[in-house]
Amino acid sequence: MEDEFPKKRNIRPTEKSNLPIVTLLVLVLLVLAMLYIGYEYISDSSSSSEELTSVVVDSTLEENAAETISDEPAPADDPIEETKPEPVKETPAAPKPEAKPTVSAASIGGEQITHTVRSGETFSSIASRYNLKTETLQGLNSSVPNVKAGVTKLKVQVKAVHTVGPGDVLRVVAGKYGISKEALMKANGKTRDFSERGEKLIIPFPDRK
């Protein structure tokens, strides 16, 4: 009779091994390493492409190239004509009228009369009539540029104005003031040796002033 309780067979103990777990971890680490390396490669390639596309052209190279082109001589078939500016003609300034020196009546002395210019008279002829220099007459009338007959009135300095009295003939009056009868007649515009009582005679200077 067999034993009621059969003897238990020796069962081989199962050994627990950690090898699969280690292998799995290694594989995971390899995958992660590959992913990291691939990411670094991709990022490096993208940055290098950005650097290539962002290269700035050096402007100095373009300027040097432009200067080189401009320095080249022009072809002989097409010479460049230089246009010279036309000289500016200077307009001569109009001559300014010379200012007449002013002469004061006090420096000449005598008395002052007013002479109305007649036809054909000039500064020179009027000055000669009263035995004055032309410059002296112009100096007395420095504000008068020219004379007009019947319009212009000139200031004239004479030695005196004599009122004819009884017995005052031209010769006597001339001798009284030390001038010639001809000078007295010329100053008063007389053509005859005649004077009336009460007439005012202009006495010119004996010497030209």
Disulfide bonds with the S-S distance in Angstrom:
none
